[in-house]
Amino acid sequence: MAVLIKKIDSLNARTLGNDDNLLLLSRELDAMDIDVLAITETRRHPEAFVYASCDVGYFSRFDKIGGIGFLIKGDLA
């Protein structure tokens, strides 16, 4: 069964190195009913995570600055 993506957005996060920032962003994703969020300037080392509400994040590796990532609702991942 195909899943319909309704809302895609982007964000320059400046940093998501702190888990608290990532948690707040994930909550906002749910509150704003965004299906996929493309993120730049993540500055985050872990490559993937699963948040309790089933949001899934994928992040690229980086050296000192930058990094990109995606937050995807769990039912789409």
PDB file of N, CA, C and O in Angstrom:
ATOM      1  N   MET A   1       0.836  -1.178   0.000  1.00  0.00           N
ATOM      2  CA  MET A   1       0.000   0.000   0.000  1.00  0.00           C
ATOM      3  C   MET A   1       0.880   1.240   0.000  1.00  0.00           C
ATOM      4  O   MET A   1       1.802   1.345   0.809  1.00  0.00           O
ATOM      5  N   ALA A   2       0.608   2.169  -0.890  1.00  0.00           N
ATOM      6  CA  ALA A   2       1.375   3.406  -0.990  1.00  0.00           C
ATOM      7  C   ALA A   2       0.988   4.362   0.132  1.00  0.00           C
ATOM      8  O   ALA A   2      -0.174   4.448   0.530  1.00  0.00           O
ATOM      9  N   VAL A   3       1.992   5.075   0.628  1.00  0.00           N
ATOM     10  CA  VAL A   3       1.771   6.053   1.689  1.00  0.00           C
ATOM     11  C   VAL A   3       1.844   7.440   1.077  1.00  0.00           C
ATOM     12  O   VAL A   3       2.768   7.732   0.317  1.00  0.00           O
ATOM     13  N   LEU A   4       0.901   8.284   1.392  1.00  0.00           N
ATOM     14  CA  LEU A   4       0.838   9.629   0.844  1.00  0.00           C
ATOM     15  C   LEU A   4       1.574  10.605   1.755  1.00  0.00           C
ATOM     16  O   LEU A   4       1.246  10.740   2.934  1.00  0.00           O
ATOM     17  N   ILE A   5       2.578  11.289   1.188  1.00  0.00           N
ATOM     18  CA  ILE A   5       3.288  12.338   1.922  1.00  0.00           C
ATOM     19  C   ILE A   5       2.547  13.638   1.668  1.00  0.00           C
ATOM     20  O   ILE A   5       2.399  14.061   0.522  1.00  0.00           O
ATOM     21  N   LYS A   6       2.082  14.272   2.733  1.00  0.00           N
ATOM     22  CA  LYS A   6       1.264  15.469   2.601  1.00  0.00           C
ATOM     23  C   LYS A   6       2.042  16.764   2.782  1.00  0.00           C
ATOM     24  O   LYS A   6       1.754  17.759   2.118  1.00  0.00           O
ATOM     25  N   LYS A   7       3.028  16.759   3.679  1.00  0.00           N
ATOM     26  CA  LYS A   7       3.693  18.011   4.016  1.00  0.00           C
ATOM     27  C   LYS A   7       5.200  17.800   4.158  1.00  0.00           C
ATOM     28  O   LYS A   7       5.650  17.000   4.978  1.00  0.00           O
ATOM     29  N   ILE A   8       5.984  18.536   3.341  1.00  0.00           N
ATOM     30  CA  ILE A   8       7.441  18.501   3.382  1.00  0.00           C
ATOM     31  C   ILE A   8       7.923  19.913   3.676  1.00  0.00           C
ATOM     32  O   ILE A   8       7.382  20.878   3.136  1.00  0.00           O
ATOM     33  N   ASP A   9       8.944  20.044   4.533  1.00  0.00           N
ATOM     34  CA  ASP A   9       9.467  21.364   4.886  1.00  0.00           C
ATOM     35  C   ASP A   9      10.979  21.276   5.032  1.00  0.00           C
ATOM     36  O   ASP A   9      11.547  20.183   5.035  1.00  0.00           O
ATOM     37  N   SER A  10      11.633  22.436   5.155  1.00  0.00           N
ATOM     38  CA  SER A  10      13.083  22.467   5.354  1.00  0.00           C
ATOM     39  C   SER A  10      13.427  23.435   6.478  1.00  0.00           C
ATOM     40  O   SER A  10      12.639  24.318   6.816  1.00  0.00           O
ATOM     41  N   LEU A  11      14.629  23.255   7.058  1.00  0.00           N
ATOM     42  CA  LEU A  11      15.042  24.063   8.202  1.00  0.00           C
ATOM     43  C   LEU A  11      16.556  24.146   8.259  1.00  0.00           C
ATOM     44  O   LEU A  11      17.241  23.139   8.084  1.00  0.00           O
ATOM     45  N   ASN A  12      17.090  25.353   8.508  1.00  0.00           N
ATOM     46  CA  ASN A  12      18.503  25.518   8.827  1.00  0.00           C
ATOM     47  C   ASN A  12      18.589  25.504  10.340  1.00  0.00           C
ATOM     48  O   ASN A  12      18.291  26.508  10.987  1.00  0.00           O
ATOM     49  N   ALA A  13      18.988  24.387  10.909  1.00  0.00           N
ATOM     50  CA  ALA A  13      18.897  24.173  12.355  1.00  0.00           C
ATOM     51  C   ALA A  13      20.015  24.836  13.150  1.00  0.00           C
ATOM     52  O   ALA A  13      19.864  25.041  14.355  1.00  0.00           O
ATOM     53  N   ARG A  14      21.120  25.172  12.520  1.00  0.00           N
ATOM     54  CA  ARG A  14      22.323  25.695  13.178  1.00  0.00           C
ATOM     55  C   ARG A  14      23.004  24.657  14.052  1.00  0.00           C
ATOM     56  O   ARG A  14      24.225  24.525  13.979  1.00  0.00           O
ATOM     57  N   THR A  15      22.286  23.926  14.864  1.00  0.00           N
ATOM     58  CA  THR A  15      22.882  22.813  15.601  1.00  0.00           C
ATOM     59  C   THR A  15      21.800  21.909  16.180  1.00  0.00           C
ATOM     60  O   THR A  15      20.788  22.375  16.705  1.00  0.00           O
ATOM     61  N   LEU A  16      22.037  20.625  16.071  1.00  0.00           N
ATOM     62  CA  LEU A  16      21.203  19.621  16.734  1.00  0.00           C
ATOM     63  C   LEU A  16      22.096  18.678  17.521  1.00  0.00           C
ATOM     64  O   LEU A  16      21.718  17.541  17.803  1.00  0.00           O
ATOM     65  N   GLY A  17      23.287  19.156  17.875  1.00  0.00           N
ATOM     66  CA  GLY A  17      24.235  18.341  18.619  1.00  0.00           C
ATOM     67  C   GLY A  17      23.725  17.946  19.989  1.00  0.00           C
ATOM     68  O   GLY A  17      24.110  16.906  20.524  1.00  0.00           O
ATOM     69  N   ASN A  18      22.871  18.758  20.552  1.00  0.00           N
ATOM     70  CA  ASN A  18      22.283  18.507  21.866  1.00  0.00           C
ATOM     71  C   ASN A  18      21.006  17.685  21.686  1.00  0.00           C
ATOM     72  O   ASN A  18      20.162  18.039  20.863  1.00  0.00           O
ATOM     73  N   ASP A  19      20.852  16.614  22.429  1.00  0.00           N
ATOM     74  CA  ASP A  19      19.658  15.771  22.304  1.00  0.00           C
ATOM     75  C   ASP A  19      18.377  16.518  22.660  1.00  0.00           C
ATOM     76  O   ASP A  19      17.313  16.206  22.124  1.00  0.00           O
ATOM     77  N   ASP A  20      18.463  17.505  23.560  1.00  0.00           N
ATOM     78  CA  ASP A  20      17.276  18.284  23.923  1.00  0.00           C
ATOM     79  C   ASP A  20      16.740  19.063  22.731  1.00  0.00           C
ATOM     80  O   ASP A  20      15.527  19.142  22.540  1.00  0.00           O
ATOM     81  N   ASN A  21      17.638  19.645  21.918  1.00  0.00           N
ATOM     82  CA  ASN A  21      17.211  20.372  20.723  1.00  0.00           C
ATOM     83  C   ASN A  21      16.520  19.440  19.739  1.00  0.00           C
ATOM     84  O   ASN A  21      15.525  19.808  19.114  1.00  0.00           O
ATOM     85  N   LEU A  22      17.047  18.251  19.608  1.00  0.00           N
ATOM     86  CA  LEU A  22      16.455  17.267  18.703  1.00  0.00           C
ATOM     87  C   LEU A  22      15.077  16.833  19.194  1.00  0.00           C
ATOM     88  O   LEU A  22      14.161  16.650  18.391  1.00  0.00           O
ATOM     89  N   LEU A  23      14.929  16.672  20.480  1.00  0.00           N
ATOM     90  CA  LEU A  23      13.643  16.299  21.064  1.00  0.00           C
ATOM     91  C   LEU A  23      12.599  17.388  20.825  1.00  0.00           C
ATOM     92  O   LEU A  23      11.464  17.092  20.452  1.00  0.00           O
ATOM     93  N   LEU A  24      12.982  18.647  21.041  1.00  0.00           N
ATOM     94  CA  LEU A  24      12.056  19.762  20.794  1.00  0.00           C
ATOM     95  C   LEU A  24      11.656  19.828  19.325  1.00  0.00           C
ATOM     96  O   LEU A  24      10.484  20.037  19.008  1.00  0.00           O
ATOM     97  N   LEU A  25      12.618  19.653  18.431  1.00  0.00           N
ATOM     98  CA  LEU A  25      12.321  19.692  17.006  1.00  0.00           C
ATOM     99  C   LEU A  25      11.384  18.557  16.612  1.00  0.00           C
ATOM    100  O   LEU A  25      10.475  18.757  15.808  1.00  0.00           O
ATOM    101  N   SER A  26      11.592  17.396  17.158  1.00  0.00           N
ATOM    102  CA  SER A  26      10.731  16.252  16.863  1.00  0.00           C
ATOM    103  C   SER A  26       9.302  16.495  17.346  1.00  0.00           C
ATOM    104  O   SER A  26       8.343  16.121  16.670  1.00  0.00           O
ATOM    105  N   ARG A  27       9.164  17.113  18.502  1.00  0.00           N
ATOM    106  CA  ARG A  27       7.824  17.445  19.010  1.00  0.00           C
ATOM    107  C   ARG A  27       7.130  18.465  18.111  1.00  0.00           C
ATOM    108  O   ARG A  27       5.933  18.352  17.847  1.00  0.00           O
ATOM    109  N   GLU A  28       7.886  19.466  17.640  1.00  0.00           N
ATOM    110  CA  GLU A  28       7.314  20.469  16.738  1.00  0.00           C
ATOM    111  C   GLU A  28       6.900  19.840  15.412  1.00  0.00           C
ATOM    112  O   GLU A  28       5.893  20.229  14.821  1.00  0.00           O
ATOM    113  N   LEU A  29       7.674  18.875  14.954  1.00  0.00           N
ATOM    114  CA  LEU A  29       7.338  18.156  13.729  1.00  0.00           C
ATOM    115  C   LEU A  29       5.958  17.520  13.859  1.00  0.00           C
ATOM    116  O   LEU A  29       5.143  17.602  12.940  1.00  0.00           O
ATOM    117  N   ASP A  30       5.700  16.892  14.993  1.00  0.00           N
ATOM    118  CA  ASP A  30       4.396  16.281  15.248  1.00  0.00           C
ATOM    119  C   ASP A  30       3.305  17.332  15.379  1.00  0.00           C
ATOM    120  O   ASP A  30       2.215  17.165  14.831  1.00  0.00           O
ATOM    121  N   ALA A  31       3.585  18.415  16.100  1.00  0.00           N
ATOM    122  CA  ALA A  31       2.584  19.457  16.337  1.00  0.00           C
ATOM    123  C   ALA A  31       2.175  20.159  15.043  1.00  0.00           C
ATOM    124  O   ALA A  31       1.015  20.536  14.879  1.00  0.00           O
ATOM    125  N   MET A  32       3.130  20.334  14.121  1.00  0.00           N
ATOM    126  CA  MET A  32       2.843  21.023  12.862  1.00  0.00           C
ATOM    127  C   MET A  32       2.405  20.063  11.764  1.00  0.00           C
ATOM    128  O   MET A  32       2.145  20.480  10.636  1.00  0.00           O
ATOM    129  N   ASP A  33       2.323  18.775  12.095  1.00  0.00           N
ATOM    130  CA  ASP A  33       1.888  17.737  11.160  1.00  0.00           C
ATOM    131  C   ASP A  33       2.738  17.713   9.883  1.00  0.00           C
ATOM    132  O   ASP A  33       2.214  17.629   8.773  1.00  0.00           O
ATOM    133  N   ILE A  34       4.062  17.788  10.067  1.00  0.00           N
ATOM    134  CA  ILE A  34       5.000  17.717   8.950  1.00  0.00           C
ATOM    135  C   ILE A  34       5.421  16.259   8.781  1.00  0.00           C
ATOM    136  O   ILE A  34       5.793  15.595   9.748  1.00  0.00           O
ATOM    137  N   ASP A  35       5.358  15.766   7.542  1.00  0.00           N
ATOM    138  CA  ASP A  35       5.704  14.375   7.268  1.00  0.00           C
ATOM    139  C   ASP A  35       7.210  14.169   7.112  1.00  0.00           C
ATOM    140  O   ASP A  35       7.767  13.212   7.650  1.00  0.00           O
ATOM    141  N   VAL A  36       7.868  15.068   6.376  1.00  0.00           N
ATOM    142  CA  VAL A  36       9.307  14.977   6.137  1.00  0.00           C
ATOM    143  C   VAL A  36       9.917  16.358   6.335  1.00  0.00           C
ATOM    144  O   VAL A  36       9.428  17.340   5.776  1.00  0.00           O
ATOM    145  N   LEU A  37      10.986  16.438   7.129  1.00  0.00           N
ATOM    146  CA  LEU A  37      11.686  17.697   7.367  1.00  0.00           C
ATOM    147  C   LEU A  37      13.139  17.525   6.945  1.00  0.00           C
ATOM    148  O   LEU A  37      13.853  16.691   7.501  1.00  0.00           O
ATOM    149  N   ALA A  38      13.582  18.317   5.958  1.00  0.00           N
ATOM    150  CA  ALA A  38      14.980  18.326   5.530  1.00  0.00           C
ATOM    151  C   ALA A  38      15.709  19.368   6.371  1.00  0.00           C
ATOM    152  O   ALA A  38      15.239  20.498   6.503  1.00  0.00           O
ATOM    153  N   ILE A  39      16.860  18.994   6.942  1.00  0.00           N
ATOM    154  CA  ILE A  39      17.559  19.864   7.882  1.00  0.00           C
ATOM    155  C   ILE A  39      18.999  20.079   7.416  1.00  0.00           C
ATOM    156  O   ILE A  39      19.676  19.132   7.014  1.00  0.00           O
ATOM    157  N   THR A  40      19.467  21.343   7.473  1.00  0.00           N
ATOM    158  CA  THR A  40      20.865  21.658   7.185  1.00  0.00           C
ATOM    159  C   THR A  40      21.545  22.155   8.453  1.00  0.00           C
ATOM    160  O   THR A  40      20.882  22.542   9.416  1.00  0.00           O
ATOM    161  N   GLU A  41      22.871  22.141   8.444  1.00  0.00           N
ATOM    162  CA  GLU A  41      23.686  22.597   9.581  1.00  0.00           C
ATOM    163  C   GLU A  41      23.327  21.849  10.868  1.00  0.00           C
ATOM    164  O   GLU A  41      23.120  22.470  11.910  1.00  0.00           O
ATOM    165  N   THR A  42      23.254  20.541  10.794  1.00  0.00           N
ATOM    166  CA  THR A  42      22.827  19.756  11.955  1.00  0.00           C
ATOM    167  C   THR A  42      23.900  19.648  13.030  1.00  0.00           C
ATOM    168  O   THR A  42      23.583  19.638  14.220  1.00  0.00           O
ATOM    169  N   ARG A  43      25.161  19.569  12.628  1.00  0.00           N
ATOM    170  CA  ARG A  43      26.276  19.379  13.570  1.00  0.00           C
ATOM    171  C   ARG A  43      25.993  18.225  14.540  1.00  0.00           C
ATOM    172  O   ARG A  43      26.176  18.350  15.751  1.00  0.00           O
ATOM    173  N   ARG A  44      25.556  17.132  13.990  1.00  0.00           N
ATOM    174  CA  ARG A  44      25.175  15.983  14.813  1.00  0.00           C
ATOM    175  C   ARG A  44      25.960  14.757  14.363  1.00  0.00           C
ATOM    176  O   ARG A  44      26.051  14.488  13.165  1.00  0.00           O
ATOM    177  N   HIS A  45      26.528  14.008  15.310  1.00  0.00           N
ATOM    178  CA  HIS A  45      27.351  12.847  14.978  1.00  0.00           C
ATOM    179  C   HIS A  45      26.559  11.569  14.725  1.00  0.00           C
ATOM    180  O   HIS A  45      26.848  10.888  13.742  1.00  0.00           O
ATOM    181  N   PRO A  46      25.579  11.200  15.548  1.00  0.00           N
ATOM    182  CA  PRO A  46      24.874   9.938  15.284  1.00  0.00           C
ATOM    183  C   PRO A  46      24.213   9.946  13.901  1.00  0.00           C
ATOM    184  O   PRO A  46      23.668  10.961  13.469  1.00  0.00           O
ATOM    185  N   GLU A  47      24.269   8.832  13.234  1.00  0.00           N
ATOM    186  CA  GLU A  47      23.714   8.761  11.889  1.00  0.00           C
ATOM    187  C   GLU A  47      22.213   8.531  11.867  1.00  0.00           C
ATOM    188  O   GLU A  47      21.548   8.949  10.919  1.00  0.00           O
ATOM    189  N   ALA A  48      21.666   7.884  12.872  1.00  0.00           N
ATOM    190  CA  ALA A  48      20.227   7.608  12.869  1.00  0.00           C
ATOM    191  C   ALA A  48      19.719   7.519  14.300  1.00  0.00           C
ATOM    192  O   ALA A  48      20.483   7.234  15.223  1.00  0.00           O
ATOM    193  N   PHE A  49      18.432   7.763  14.476  1.00  0.00           N
ATOM    194  CA  PHE A  49      17.807   7.621  15.785  1.00  0.00           C
ATOM    195  C   PHE A  49      16.329   7.357  15.576  1.00  0.00           C
ATOM    196  O   PHE A  49      15.786   7.626  14.505  1.00  0.00           O
ATOM    197  N   VAL A  50      15.694   6.838  16.583  1.00  0.00           N
ATOM    198  CA  VAL A  50      14.244   6.675  16.583  1.00  0.00           C
ATOM    199  C   VAL A  50      13.731   7.316  17.859  1.00  0.00           C
ATOM    200  O   VAL A  50      14.144   6.945  18.957  1.00  0.00           O
ATOM    201  N   TYR A  51      12.832   8.276  17.715  1.00  0.00           N
ATOM    202  CA  TYR A  51      12.249   8.981  18.848  1.00  0.00           C
ATOM    203  C   TYR A  51      11.027   8.193  19.321  1.00  0.00           C
ATOM    204  O   TYR A  51      10.454   7.418  18.554  1.00  0.00           O
ATOM    205  N   ALA A  52      10.637   8.383  20.550  1.00  0.00           N
ATOM    206  CA  ALA A  52       9.549   7.607  21.166  1.00  0.00           C
ATOM    207  C   ALA A  52       8.246   7.677  20.380  1.00  0.00           C
ATOM    208  O   ALA A  52       7.481   6.712  20.372  1.00  0.00           O
ATOM    209  N   SER A  53       7.980   8.801  19.718  1.00  0.00           N
ATOM    210  CA  SER A  53       6.727   8.915  18.963  1.00  0.00           C
ATOM    211  C   SER A  53       6.862   8.316  17.570  1.00  0.00           C
ATOM    212  O   SER A  53       6.004   8.520  16.712  1.00  0.00           O
ATOM    213  N   CYS A  54       7.949   7.574  17.349  1.00  0.00           N
ATOM    214  CA  CYS A  54       8.193   6.867  16.091  1.00  0.00           C
ATOM    215  C   CYS A  54       8.666   7.768  14.958  1.00  0.00           C
ATOM    216  O   CYS A  54       8.585   7.376  13.794  1.00  0.00           O
ATOM    217  N   ASP A  55       9.161   8.972  15.271  1.00  0.00           N
ATOM    218  CA  ASP A  55       9.830   9.762  14.247  1.00  0.00           C
ATOM    219  C   ASP A  55      11.211   9.167  14.052  1.00  0.00           C
ATOM    220  O   ASP A  55      11.833   8.707  15.009  1.00  0.00           O
ATOM    221  N   VAL A  56      11.698   9.174  12.813  1.00  0.00           N
ATOM    222  CA  VAL A  56      12.996   8.599  12.503  1.00  0.00           C
ATOM    223  C   VAL A  56      13.872   9.690  11.913  1.00  0.00           C
ATOM    224  O   VAL A  56      13.418  10.456  11.064  1.00  0.00           O
ATOM    225  N   GLY A  57      15.130   9.770  12.354  1.00  0.00           N
ATOM    226  CA  GLY A  57      16.048  10.771  11.834  1.00  0.00           C
ATOM    227  C   GLY A  57      17.250  10.119  11.187  1.00  0.00           C
ATOM    228  O   GLY A  57      17.768   9.120  11.685  1.00  0.00           O
ATOM    229  N   TYR A  58      17.693  10.686  10.076  1.00  0.00           N
ATOM    230  CA  TYR A  58      18.898  10.236   9.392  1.00  0.00           C
ATOM    231  C   TYR A  58      19.804  11.444   9.215  1.00  0.00           C
ATOM    232  O   TYR A  58      19.367  12.476   8.707  1.00  0.00           O
ATOM    233  N   PHE A  59      21.066  11.326   9.630  1.00  0.00           N
ATOM    234  CA  PHE A  59      21.993  12.444   9.566  1.00  0.00           C
ATOM    235  C   PHE A  59      23.282  12.017   8.888  1.00  0.00           C
ATOM    236  O   PHE A  59      23.748  10.890   9.060  1.00  0.00           O
ATOM    237  N   SER A  60      23.862  12.952   8.097  1.00  0.00           N
ATOM    238  CA  SER A  60      25.135  12.670   7.438  1.00  0.00           C
ATOM    239  C   SER A  60      26.280  12.888   8.417  1.00  0.00           C
ATOM    240  O   SER A  60      26.126  13.581   9.423  1.00  0.00           O
ATOM    241  N   ARG A  61      27.416  12.297   8.119  1.00  0.00           N
ATOM    242  CA  ARG A  61      28.615  12.544   8.923  1.00  0.00           C
ATOM    243  C   ARG A  61      29.233  13.863   8.464  1.00  0.00           C
ATOM    244  O   ARG A  61      29.016  14.303   7.335  1.00  0.00           O
ATOM    245  N   PHE A  62      30.003  14.485   9.350  1.00  0.00           N
ATOM    246  CA  PHE A  62      30.674  15.736   9.020  1.00  0.00           C
ATOM    247  C   PHE A  62      31.966  15.824   9.805  1.00  0.00           C
ATOM    248  O   PHE A  62      32.168  15.079  10.764  1.00  0.00           O
ATOM    249  N   ASP A  63      32.849  16.742   9.397  1.00  0.00           N
ATOM    250  CA  ASP A  63      34.119  16.898  10.105  1.00  0.00           C
ATOM    251  C   ASP A  63      33.992  17.873  11.270  1.00  0.00           C
ATOM    252  O   ASP A  63      34.090  17.458  12.424  1.00  0.00           O
ATOM    253  N   LYS A  64      33.779  19.144  11.000  1.00  0.00           N
ATOM    254  CA  LYS A  64      33.706  20.139  12.072  1.00  0.00           C
ATOM    255  C   LYS A  64      32.396  20.912  12.062  1.00  0.00           C
ATOM    256  O   LYS A  64      31.813  21.168  13.116  1.00  0.00           O
ATOM    257  N   ILE A  65      31.938  21.279  10.885  1.00  0.00           N
ATOM    258  CA  ILE A  65      30.694  22.043  10.785  1.00  0.00           C
ATOM    259  C   ILE A  65      29.823  21.425   9.707  1.00  0.00           C
ATOM    260  O   ILE A  65      30.271  20.562   8.952  1.00  0.00           O
ATOM    261  N   GLY A  66      28.596  21.862   9.642  1.00  0.00           N
ATOM    262  CA  GLY A  66      27.704  21.425   8.585  1.00  0.00           C
ATOM    263  C   GLY A  66      26.923  20.185   8.945  1.00  0.00           C
ATOM    264  O   GLY A  66      26.577  19.952  10.103  1.00  0.00           O
ATOM    265  N   GLY A  67      26.658  19.405   7.934  1.00  0.00           N
ATOM    266  CA  GLY A  67      25.866  18.198   8.100  1.00  0.00           C
ATOM    267  C   GLY A  67      24.437  18.433   7.657  1.00  0.00           C
ATOM    268  O   GLY A  67      23.881  19.516   7.843  1.00  0.00           O
ATOM    269  N   ILE A  68      23.858  17.418   7.074  1.00  0.00           N
ATOM    270  CA  ILE A  68      22.457  17.489   6.665  1.00  0.00           C
ATOM    271  C   ILE A  68      21.718  16.301   7.257  1.00  0.00           C
ATOM    272  O   ILE A  68      22.332  15.320   7.677  1.00  0.00           O
ATOM    273  N   GLY A  69      20.408  16.396   7.286  1.00  0.00           N
ATOM    274  CA  GLY A  69      19.632  15.294   7.825  1.00  0.00           C
ATOM    275  C   GLY A  69      18.174  15.391   7.452  1.00  0.00           C
ATOM    276  O   GLY A  69      17.731  16.368   6.847  1.00  0.00           O
ATOM    277  N   PHE A  70      17.438  14.369   7.819  1.00  0.00           N
ATOM    278  CA  PHE A  70      16.003  14.308   7.584  1.00  0.00           C
ATOM    279  C   PHE A  70      15.321  13.783   8.831  1.00  0.00           C
ATOM    280  O   PHE A  70      15.830  12.872   9.484  1.00  0.00           O
ATOM    281  N   LEU A  71      14.183  14.345   9.161  1.00  0.00           N
ATOM    282  CA  LEU A  71      13.289  13.768  10.157  1.00  0.00           C
ATOM    283  C   LEU A  71      12.071  13.279   9.392  1.00  0.00           C
ATOM    284  O   LEU A  71      11.476  14.027   8.615  1.00  0.00           O
ATOM    285  N   ILE A  72      11.707  12.042   9.608  1.00  0.00           N
ATOM    286  CA  ILE A  72      10.609  11.422   8.876  1.00  0.00           C
ATOM    287  C   ILE A  72       9.640  10.816   9.875  1.00  0.00           C
ATOM    288  O   ILE A  72      10.054  10.138  10.815  1.00  0.00           O
ATOM    289  N   LYS A  73       8.347  11.060   9.676  1.00  0.00           N
ATOM    290  CA  LYS A  73       7.352  10.448  10.558  1.00  0.00           C
ATOM    291  C   LYS A  73       7.478   8.935  10.494  1.00  0.00           C
ATOM    292  O   LYS A  73       7.744   8.362   9.437  1.00  0.00           O
ATOM    293  N   GLY A  74       7.285   8.306  11.626  1.00  0.00           N
ATOM    294  CA  GLY A  74       7.484   6.870  11.743  1.00  0.00           C
ATOM    295  C   GLY A  74       6.648   6.037  10.794  1.00  0.00           C
ATOM    296  O   GLY A  74       7.117   5.004  10.317  1.00  0.00           O
ATOM    297  N   ASP A  75       5.426   6.454  10.504  1.00  0.00           N
ATOM    298  CA  ASP A  75       4.578   5.656   9.616  1.00  0.00           C
ATOM    299  C   ASP A  75       5.021   5.736   8.159  1.00  0.00           C
ATOM    300  O   ASP A  75       4.538   4.965   7.329  1.00  0.00           O
ATOM    301  N   LEU A  76       5.933   6.657   7.831  1.00  0.00           N
ATOM    302  CA  LEU A  76       6.462   6.772   6.474  1.00  0.00           C
ATOM    303  C   LEU A  76       7.832   6.123   6.336  1.00  0.00           C
ATOM    304  O   LEU A  76       8.252   5.784   5.230  1.00  0.00           O
ATOM    305  N   ALA A  77       8.529   5.950   7.451  1.00  0.00           N
ATOM    306  CA  ALA A  77       9.917   5.450   7.403  1.00  0.00           C
ATOM    307  C   ALA A  77       9.966   3.950   7.182  1.00  0.00           C
ATOM    308  O   ALA A  77      11.050   3.371   7.117  1.00  0.00           O
TER     309      ALA A  77
END
